[in-house]
Amino acid sequence: MALLLVLIFIVLPIAEIYVIVKVGEAIGVLPTIALLLLDSFLGAALLRSQGRAAWGRFNDALAEGRIPAREVFDGAMVILGGAFLITPGFIADVIGLLLLIPPSRAIFRGITARMARRHVAFRVATMRWGSGANARRSPTGYDYEGTAREVSDTERELPRSRDDGER
């Protein structure tokens, strides 16, 4: 994690400055500044459209009764991609564009899911049952305790409050 922070906050800005200087030498100062401004505006427009699309997919998943895990990840990637696109610099723009385009976002999603599964599988495989934080708190050693009863169809309806017009 520390290496990632060093890359983001030290190496990336130095690389951005180098690329901006080289592009400025190749095409001139004013065209470079105009190009940086233009890609920031285009990035903001792309962020808006992809953000609306991700929000729509999130609402569709909720309406279908599904857990919107994929949609939440896509929304986070859209926000991160938009932040990279609005940040001045050509390297950040490429990263932001990759995070905003749905096919490359799917690749990032797959890589992240594999990393998460590997991390979770390692944690589960190395942890002994009953040795977690809940085992110290629970005298029985169970993580969860509770009771259940079957609910009839008439009980499933929510009770009406007094504010619904009944007075």
C-alpha positions in Angstrom: 0.0 0.0 0.0 2.9 2.4 0.8 4.4 1.6 -2.6 1.0 2.5 -4.3 0.9 5.8 -2.4 4.5 6.6 -3.5 3.6 5.9 -7.1 0.5 8.1 -7.0 1.9 11.1 -5.1 5.5 11.2 -6.2 6.2 9.2 -9.4 3.0 10.1 -11.2 3.3 13.9 -10.9 7.0 13.8 -11.9 6.1 11.6 -15.0 3.2 14.0 -15.8 5.5 17.0 -15.7 8.0 15.2 -18.0 5.3 14.3 -20.5 3.8 17.8 -20.5 7.2 19.3 -21.1 7.9 16.9 -23.9 4.6 17.5 -25.6 5.1 21.3 -25.1 8.5 21.0 -26.9 6.9 19.1 -29.7 3.8 21.1 -30.4 4.3 24.4 -28.5 3.2 25.8 -25.2 -0.2 27.2 -26.2 -1.4 24.1 -28.1 -0.3 22.0 -25.1 -2.3 24.1 -22.7 -5.3 24.1 -25.1 -5.1 20.3 -25.3 -5.0 19.9 -21.6 -8.0 22.2 -21.2 -9.9 20.4 -24.0 -9.4 16.9 -22.6 -10.5 18.2 -19.2 -13.8 19.4 -20.6 -14.2 16.3 -22.7 -13.5 14.2 -19.6 -16.1 16.1 -17.6 -18.7 15.4 -20.4 -17.7 11.7 -20.5 -17.9 11.5 -16.7 -21.4 13.0 -16.8 -22.7 10.6 -19.4 -21.0 7.5 -17.9 -22.1 8.5 -14.4 -25.7 8.8 -15.5 -25.5 5.4 -17.2 -24.0 3.8 -14.0 -26.7 5.4 -11.9 -29.4 4.1 -14.2 -27.9 0.5 -14.0 -27.7 0.9 -10.2 -31.4 1.8 -10.0 -32.4 -1.0 -12.4 -30.6 -3.5 -10.2 -32.4 -2.3 -7.1 -35.7 -2.4 -9.0 -35.0 -6.0 -9.9 -34.2 -6.9 -6.3 -30.6 -7.7 -7.0 -27.6 -6.6 -4.9 -26.0 -3.9 -7.1 -22.4 -4.9 -6.4 -21.2 -4.6 -10.0 -23.0 -1.3 -10.4 -21.5 0.1 -7.3 -18.0 -0.9 -8.5 -18.7 0.7 -11.9 -19.9 3.9 -10.2 -16.7 4.0 -8.1 -14.6 3.5 -11.2 -16.5 6.3 -13.0 -15.9 8.7 -10.2 -12.2 7.7 -10.0 -11.9 8.0 -13.8 -13.5 11.4 -13.8 -11.1 12.6 -11.1 -8.2 11.4 -13.3 -9.6 13.1 -16.4 -10.2 16.4 -14.7 -6.6 16.3 -13.2 -4.3 18.1 -15.6 -1.8 15.7 -17.3 -1.7 13.3 -20.2 -0.9 10.1 -18.2 -3.8 10.8 -15.8 -6.1 11.3 -18.8 -5.2 7.9 -20.2 -5.9 6.3 -16.8 -9.1 8.2 -16.4 -10.2 7.3 -19.9 -9.5 3.6 -19.3 -11.6 3.7 -16.1 -14.5 5.4 -17.9 -14.8 3.2 -21.0 -17.0 0.2 -20.2 -14.9 -2.6 -21.8 -11.7 -1.5 -20.0 -13.7 -1.0 -16.8 -14.8 -4.7 -17.1 -11.1 -5.7 -17.2 -10.4 -3.6 -14.1 -13.5 -5.2 -12.4 -12.2 -8.7 -13.2 -8.7 -8.0 -11.9 -10.0 -6.4 -8.7 -12.4 -9.3 -8.1 -9.6 -11.9 -8.5 -7.4 -9.9 -6.1 -10.3 -9.7 -3.6 -11.1 -13.4 -3.9 -7.4 -14.3 -3.4 -7.2 -12.1 -0.3 -10.4 -13.4 1.2 -9.5 -17.0 0.5 -6.2 -16.5 2.2 -7.8 -14.9 5.2 -10.4 -17.7 5.6 -7.8 -20.4 5.1 -5.5 -19.0 7.7 -8.1 -18.1 10.3 -9.1 -20.7 12.8 -12.8 -21.0 13.5 -13.7 -19.5 16.9 -10.5 -17.4 17.0 -11.9 -14.2 15.7 -13.1 -11.1 17.5 -16.6 -12.5 18.0 -15.3 -15.6 19.8 -14.0 -13.4 22.6 -17.3 -11.6 23.0 -19.6 -14.6 22.7 -19.4 -17.2 25.6 -20.9 -19.9 23.3 -18.3 -19.3 20.5 -21.1 -18.7 17.9 -20.8 -15.7 15.6 -24.6 -15.2 15.5 -27.4 -16.3 17.6 -31.1 -15.8 17.0 -34.6 -17.2 16.6 -37.0 -17.3 13.7 -40.7 -17.8 13.1 -42.8 -18.2 10.0 -44.7 -15.0 9.1 -48.1 -15.3 7.5 -49.1 -13.2 4.5 -51.3 -10.9 6.5 -48.5 -10.2 8.9 -46.1 -9.2 6.0 -48.1 -6.0 5.3 -46.6 -3.1 7.1 -48.9 -1.5 9.7 -50.2 1.9 8.6 -49.2 4.9 10.7 -51.6 7.5 12.0 -50.3 10.1 9.6 -51.8 8.2 6.6 -55.1 10.0 6.9 -56.7 7.9 9.7 -57.8 10.3 12.4 
